[in-house]
Each structure stands twice: as structure tokens, then as C-alpha cells.
Amino acid sequence: MDSIKIPKTQLFVLVNEQIVPYRICNEQIIIQTDIMDIKKVNLLFYDLENDKFNRCIINKYIITKNKIVIDMKLAQKVIDRIIKQLELPEKNLKEKNNSIGKLLIKYPVNNDLIFETDIKKIKNKINKDLKIEFQSFKYNDILKNIECAICYNSNKKIMDFLNDKHNNDDTFEREYIEKYVSRVYVGNAFCWHKNINIDTLYCIVEKCNKKNFKLSIITSVLPEHELASFYNVLFEIDNLNKNGSDIEIIVNDFGSIHLCKKFKNTKMVWGVMLNRRQKDPRYCYRWIQNNKKGLLRENDLNVNFQNIKDYLHNFNRIEYEHNVIGNVYSVNRCSLHFPFSQTNTSMYCPLYAAIKNKDSNRQVNVEKCKEYCNEYFYVLGQHLNLIGIGNGLCSFYTSNIINEIKNNPSIDRIIYTPL
């Protein structure tokens, strides 16, 4: 049994409806927990064949200090079923004697070599598609009760906003701002180098006051040495809100939540990095995911885990990204970012490594970023609608935005991020 390797996304252990860590060892499932009053223990496993989670109630277990031990025999049917389903792709791989790529269904391999190298053409395509999407509906009626925002997610874009420099090539952005925008997002959820400082904060507040825009500040996952700077920004935002401002903080890691709780006047929003799940457009080609997107739309926000619910009561808004997989929206007020959704990101930056070290695999912690991402991008096959921006990979999806707003009444804000 020591050799059993089950993905953590395949089997969960719930104690009193809370997810707890576990390991499988010596014919036992060993659960680490400090829960004192244990009322029930369940196994929650993903049934790949039927595309759903199933629950197995465990009635017999041994409780020791900070541990619960379950005899493997009580869960043997569950374990056997998971292993059998996980062996399917491995079996196919051995039979075909080929790469894992052969497990993809109808994947157009040759299209990987067809990509656009001119970033302006990619921008123009996105803008053209967005104009068609918004003009194909009577969107004035649909958007009249929706708060519209624009996101400036780089230092260059923020400075252009402060200096009234507009992208004349982006006709959709210009029309969107003129007709609809009442809120501005600044900052970046994925790169801490793009967090704003106190001086920039006051410049942005002054600009928003002049233009009568509301303001939301996006924060990233923070390294240890950035905590003091972030604390100072929170202190200033708390003072501004105390004196009549209404600035939101979009938090993207749990440490930021605890810091924000130290200030009475901070308004927290649950950011997209805390609303993570699989959104990669390549998933539709996977052997088991073909035509099965239901569970890809779910994550810990909408499967009623108690430990996540305990966090959410501090928030009245959750941020989502428009993507090809789709979303399952919560009962909270929801924001929808478009047209980009992040498929993966890292604290290190492959783009910086590729330019500085001539090798994207030679990634190091970047202390002084030169913001190469303002000029350079990674491009992938055109059929995927994927683009590498800085330390992450983004997909862009310009269809069904209006339909998604129309069909989900919990969405009361949309945020456009220009490339």
C-alpha cells in the first residue's frame, strides 16, 4: 500500500465537513487533525467515469493524539475504483507506445506551429471580436444595471492612465471607457512587482476623484519582504476610507486577508487567485474531459466546504474570470473579468529568465524587475487563444460574455483588461 499514489484532487477526507490532510501508509489512511469533537468522517472521491463526486461514510476509526486512523479495508472499494480509473490512460499509453500527446482526442498537433508573431494583430483581433460581441445584443439594456470597470494591471498602464495617455489603436477600450466605465482597477493579482506604493496610491485616488471613478486596488500573492510595504499601503487606504473614500482591496492570498482584518475600514473582495480552478482551453482535448466540463467549473467556493465558508463571511463580492470552461457562480455579488483568464502563474518569471538568462528554465527570484512584459510576450498556436504575459499564461475568450451576464443575475460588475 505504500506505493499507492492518488492525486489529492481525486480523494478528499472530510472531518466534520472540513477538509483535512491525510496520507496512505501500511494498510491505513492516516489523517492529521486538531479537531477535538469528531462527529463524522467521510471520504469524498471523484468518479471519473460518471463525472461526479461520491461520498463514502466511515463509521469505524481509531482516534489518537492529533490523528485519526482508518483501516484501509473500510475504503478498499473506493481506492480500487480510483486506481482502476487512473490506470486507464497509463494502459492506453503502453498500448500505443507513444507520447502522452496521443491521449489527446482530435488534437490538431500541426496547428501548434501556426501562431501570430505580431502582438498588434492579436490586439486587433481581440478588439474586433469584443466589438462584435457587445454590438450583437441590445447591450444597453443588459448593462444598465451592471457596474463597468477597466483594469490597469501594469505600471506602464497605470502611468498612462495618470497622464491621460490612451491607446488610440484600441477602439473597443475607448468606446467602453466613454460609455460605461465608472470604476478603475489598478494592480496585478499575479505579479508582486506591479503592486502599487503609497505615492502612486495618492496619485490614483486624486485622478479617480477628478474623473468621478470608484477605485479597487488589486494585490498579488506577497513574498515576505513585501509585507511591510503592503501594510503601509493598507494603513493609508484605511485612513482614506475613514475620511469618506470607498476603496476596495482585491485580496489574492490568505495572508493578505489576515493583514486586512487588522484595519476596520478596509473593504475586501475575494480575488481571482483565491478562486482558482482548471481553466486551460486545452482541457477540452484531454481523454477523460471531452464533453465533461461540469466539474471543471467547480472549486472550493461552490462545494460547500465549511473552512472556506468561514472565510467568505468577511466578503460581499467574489471575482471570476470569463473563460471557455465556464463558471459556477456563488450567491454572493460577483464580478466578471474579461477577456483574459489566467491558466497558470509563478512567483518566478519565465519571460525574464528567457531574456536575461537566454533560457526560460533558468528562473530566479527577480528583485528589480525591468518589466520586459511591456514589450515581449510568448505566443502559442492560434487555435488555443493563449498568450504568455510575464510570469503567467493567459487564455482569451471573447464569446458569450453578454450571455453569461444575462444568465447569471449574481453578476453585477464586469471588468475589462486591455492587452
KAPEWO-V466692 format. One record per pair of residues at least 12 apart in sequence whose C-alpha atoms are under 8 Angstrom apart, sorted by sequence separation. I is the first residue (numbers start at 0). J is the second residue. D is the distance in Angstrom with one decimal. If there is no record, write none. Layout:
BEGIN
[[I/J/D] [I/J/D]]
END
This chain:
BEGIN
[[19/31/6.7] [20/32/7.5] [42/54/5.7] [43/55/6.4] [317/329/7.9] [349/361/7.8] [376/388/5.5] [384/396/7.3] [19/32/6.4] [41/54/6.6] [42/55/5.0] [349/362/6.1] [375/388/7.9] [376/389/7.2] [41/55/5.6] [42/56/6.5] [88/102/7.1] [317/331/6.7] [319/333/7.1] [321/335/6.2] [348/362/6.3] [41/56/4.6] [42/57/7.3] [316/331/5.8] [317/332/6.5] [318/333/5.9] [319/334/5.9] [320/335/5.5] [321/336/5.8] [347/362/6.0] [348/363/7.6] [40/56/6.5] [41/57/5.5] [57/73/7.2] [315/331/6.0] [316/332/4.7] [317/333/5.0] [318/334/4.7] [319/335/4.9] [320/336/4.6] [321/337/5.4] [322/338/7.8] [347/363/6.1] [348/364/7.9] [372/388/6.2] [39/56/8.0] [40/57/5.5] [57/74/8.0] [248/265/6.9] [250/267/6.6] [278/295/7.5] [315/332/6.2] [316/333/5.5] [317/334/6.2] [318/335/6.2] [319/336/6.1] [320/337/6.3] [321/338/6.4] [322/339/7.4] [347/364/5.7] [348/365/7.7] [372/389/5.0] [12/30/7.9] [39/57/7.6] [40/58/7.3] [247/265/6.9] [248/266/5.9] [249/267/6.0] [250/268/6.2] [251/269/6.9] [277/295/6.0] [316/334/7.2] [318/336/7.4] [320/338/7.9] [321/339/6.9] [322/340/6.1] [346/364/7.6] [347/365/7.1] [371/389/7.5] [39/58/7.7] [55/74/7.8] [246/265/7.6] [247/266/4.9] [248/267/4.9] [249/268/4.7] [250/269/5.8] [251/270/5.0] [276/295/7.1] [277/296/7.8] [320/339/7.0] [321/340/6.4] [3/23/7.3] [14/34/8.0] [246/266/6.9] [247/267/6.0] [248/268/6.0] [249/269/6.1] [250/270/5.2] [251/271/6.7] [252/272/7.1] [276/296/7.5] [320/340/5.3] [351/371/6.7] [245/266/8.0] [247/268/6.9] [249/270/5.3] [251/272/5.0] [252/273/6.4] [276/297/7.3] [350/371/7.5] [1/23/6.8] [15/37/6.5] [55/77/7.8] [251/273/5.4] [276/298/6.0] [350/372/7.4] [0/23/7.3] [1/24/5.2] [14/37/6.9] [15/38/5.9] [16/39/7.9] [194/217/7.5] [241/264/6.2] [250/273/8.0] [275/298/7.2] [0/24/6.2] [1/25/6.2] [14/38/7.6] [15/39/5.4] [16/40/7.9] [183/207/7.7] [194/218/6.1] [240/264/5.9] [274/298/7.5] [0/25/5.9] [1/26/7.9] [14/39/5.9] [15/40/6.5] [16/41/7.9] [194/219/7.0] [237/262/6.4] [240/265/7.2] [274/299/8.0] [350/375/8.0] [0/26/5.8] [14/40/4.7] [233/259/7.0] [237/263/7.2] [238/264/7.7] [274/300/7.1] [301/327/7.2] [350/376/7.7] [13/40/5.8] [14/41/6.6] [149/176/7.5] [191/218/7.5] [237/264/5.1] [301/328/7.6] [350/377/7.8] [12/40/7.4] [13/41/5.1] [157/185/6.9] [191/219/5.3] [230/258/7.2] [234/262/7.4] [237/265/5.6] [296/324/6.5] [301/329/6.4] [12/41/6.0] [13/42/6.2] [183/212/6.5] [185/214/7.9] [188/217/6.0] [190/219/5.9] [191/220/6.6] [233/262/7.7] [236/265/7.1] [295/324/7.0] [296/325/5.9] [297/326/7.3] [300/329/7.3] [12/42/4.8] [13/43/7.2] [181/211/7.3] [182/212/4.9] [183/213/6.2] [184/214/6.1] [185/215/6.6] [186/216/6.1] [187/217/5.7] [188/218/5.5] [189/219/5.4] [190/220/7.5] [191/221/6.2] [216/246/7.3] [218/248/7.2] [296/326/5.0] [297/327/6.2] [11/42/5.8] [12/43/6.2] [34/65/7.7] [148/179/7.8] [149/180/6.7] [181/212/5.0] [182/213/4.4] [183/214/5.1] [184/215/4.8] [185/216/5.3] [186/217/4.6] [187/218/6.2] [188/219/4.1] [189/220/6.8] [191/222/7.8] [214/245/7.3] [215/246/5.6] [216/247/6.1] [217/248/6.1] [218/249/6.0] [219/250/7.1] [220/251/5.9] [221/252/7.8] [296/327/5.7] [10/42/7.0] [11/43/5.0] [33/65/5.2] [147/179/5.8] [148/180/5.0] [151/183/7.6] [152/184/7.8] [153/185/7.9] [154/186/8.0] [180/212/7.8] [181/213/6.3] [182/214/5.7] [183/215/6.2] [184/216/5.9] [185/217/5.9] [186/218/6.2] [187/219/6.0] [188/220/7.0] [196/228/7.4] [200/232/7.8] [213/245/7.2] [214/246/5.3] [215/247/4.5] [216/248/5.0] [217/249/4.6] [218/250/5.6] [219/251/5.6] [220/252/5.4] [233/265/7.7] [292/324/6.3] [10/43/5.8] [11/44/6.2] [32/65/5.2] [33/66/7.7] [44/77/7.5] [146/179/7.9] [147/180/4.9] [148/181/6.0] [149/182/6.7] [150/183/6.0] [151/184/6.1] [152/185/5.7] [153/186/6.6] [182/215/7.5] [184/217/6.8] [186/219/8.0] [196/229/8.0] [213/246/7.2] [214/247/6.6] [215/248/6.0] [216/249/5.9] [217/250/6.7] [218/251/6.3] [219/252/7.3] [10/44/4.4] [31/65/6.0] [32/66/5.9] [146/180/7.5] [147/181/6.0] [148/182/4.5] [149/183/5.2] [150/184/4.4] [151/185/5.0] [152/186/4.8] [153/187/6.8] [197/231/7.5] [215/249/6.9] [221/255/7.9] [9/44/5.6] [10/45/6.6] [31/66/4.9] [32/67/7.5] [46/81/7.2] [146/181/6.8] [147/182/6.5] [148/183/5.4] [149/184/6.1] [150/185/5.8] [151/186/6.6] [152/187/4.9] [197/232/5.6] [220/255/7.9] [9/45/5.2] [30/66/5.5] [31/67/6.8] [45/81/7.8] [48/84/7.6] [146/182/7.6] [148/184/6.9] [150/186/7.9] [196/232/6.6] [8/45/7.8] [29/66/6.8] [30/67/5.0] [44/81/7.9] [47/84/6.8] [29/67/6.0] [30/68/6.3] [197/235/7.4] [350/388/7.8] [351/389/7.3] [29/68/4.8] [154/193/6.1] [350/389/5.5] [28/68/5.8] [29/69/6.5] [153/193/5.8] [349/389/7.2] [350/390/6.5] [27/68/6.5] [28/69/5.1] [130/171/6.1] [152/193/7.3] [161/202/7.4] [348/389/6.2] [349/390/5.9] [27/69/5.6] [28/70/6.6] [129/171/7.1] [161/203/6.8] [269/311/8.0] [348/390/4.2] [27/70/4.9] [28/71/6.2] [126/169/6.7] [274/317/8.0] [280/323/6.3] [347/390/6.4] [348/391/7.6] [26/70/6.5] [27/71/4.8] [126/170/7.1] [127/171/7.6] [274/318/7.3] [278/322/6.6] [280/324/7.1] [346/390/7.2] [26/71/5.1] [123/168/7.9] [126/171/5.6] [161/206/6.5] [269/314/6.6] [274/319/7.0] [278/323/7.2] [279/324/7.8] [345/390/5.8] [26/72/7.7] [123/169/7.4] [126/172/7.9] [267/313/7.5] [268/314/5.8] [271/317/7.8] [278/324/5.9] [344/390/5.7] [345/391/6.5] [122/169/7.8] [267/314/6.0] [268/315/6.9] [269/316/6.3] [270/317/6.4] [271/318/5.4] [344/391/4.1] [267/315/7.9] [268/316/5.3] [269/317/4.7] [270/318/5.2] [271/319/5.8] [343/391/5.6] [344/392/6.5] [268/317/6.0] [269/318/6.0] [270/319/7.8] [271/320/7.1] [342/391/7.5] [343/392/5.5] [268/318/7.3] [341/391/7.0] [342/392/5.7] [343/393/7.4] [341/392/6.0] [342/393/5.6] [341/393/4.5] [342/394/6.8] [340/393/5.5] [341/394/6.5] [339/393/6.1] [340/394/5.4] [339/394/5.6] [340/395/6.4] [339/395/4.4] [338/395/5.2] [339/396/6.5] [337/395/7.8] [338/396/5.3] [337/396/7.6] [338/397/5.6] [337/397/7.6] [278/340/7.5] [188/251/6.4] [278/341/7.6] [279/342/5.3] [337/400/7.8] [278/342/5.7] [277/342/7.0] [9/81/7.5] [322/394/7.5] [322/395/7.2] [323/396/6.4] [322/396/5.8] [321/396/7.0] [335/410/6.8] [5/81/7.8] [333/409/5.6] [334/410/5.7] [337/413/7.5] [5/82/7.5] [332/409/5.3] [333/410/4.6] [334/411/6.4] [335/412/6.4] [336/413/5.8] [337/414/6.2] [338/415/6.8] [339/416/7.3] [331/409/6.7] [332/410/6.2] [333/411/6.2] [334/412/4.7] [335/413/4.7] [336/414/4.6] [337/415/5.2] [338/416/6.9] [321/400/7.2] [328/407/7.6] [330/409/6.5] [332/411/6.6] [333/412/6.7] [334/413/5.5] [335/414/6.1] [336/415/6.0] [337/416/6.4] [329/409/7.5] [334/414/7.3] [336/416/7.3] [328/409/7.3] [188/270/7.6] [188/271/7.5] [189/272/7.7] [188/272/6.8] [281/383/7.0] [280/383/6.6] [280/394/7.1] [279/394/7.1] [189/344/6.7] [189/345/7.7] [190/346/7.1] [189/346/7.9] [192/368/6.8] [106/284/6.1] [105/284/6.9] [104/284/5.2] [103/284/5.3] [104/285/6.3] [103/285/4.9] [104/286/6.0] [102/285/6.9] [103/286/5.5] [102/286/5.8] [104/289/7.7] [88/286/7.8] [190/390/7.1] [189/390/7.6] [189/391/7.6] [155/373/7.4] [153/373/8.0] [47/287/7.3] [50/291/7.0] [50/293/7.6] [51/294/7.0] [50/294/7.0] [172/417/7.1] [118/376/7.9] [141/401/7.7] [116/378/6.9] [115/378/7.0] [138/401/7.5] [141/404/7.9] [114/378/6.7] [141/405/6.8] [148/412/7.4] [150/414/6.4] [152/416/7.6] [114/379/5.9] [115/380/7.9] [132/397/7.1] [136/401/7.6] [145/410/7.7] [146/411/6.1] [147/412/5.7] [148/413/6.1] [149/414/5.2] [150/415/6.0] [151/416/6.8] [114/380/4.7] [115/381/6.8] [132/398/6.4] [145/411/4.8] [146/412/4.5] [147/413/5.1] [148/414/4.6] [149/415/4.8] [150/416/4.9] [151/417/7.7] [113/380/5.4] [114/381/4.9] [132/399/7.4] [144/411/7.0] [145/412/5.2] [146/413/6.4] [147/414/6.1] [148/415/6.4] [149/416/6.0] [150/417/7.4] [111/379/6.8] [112/380/6.1] [113/381/6.2] [129/397/5.8] [132/400/7.4] [133/401/7.0] [145/413/7.1] [147/415/8.0] [111/380/4.3] [128/397/6.2] [129/398/7.8] [132/401/7.4] [110/380/5.9] [111/381/7.4] [128/398/7.8] [110/381/7.3] [111/382/7.8] [110/382/6.8] [125/397/7.0] [18/304/7.2] [17/304/6.1] [16/304/6.4] [17/305/5.7] [18/306/7.5] [16/305/6.2] [17/306/5.9] [122/418/6.6]]
END
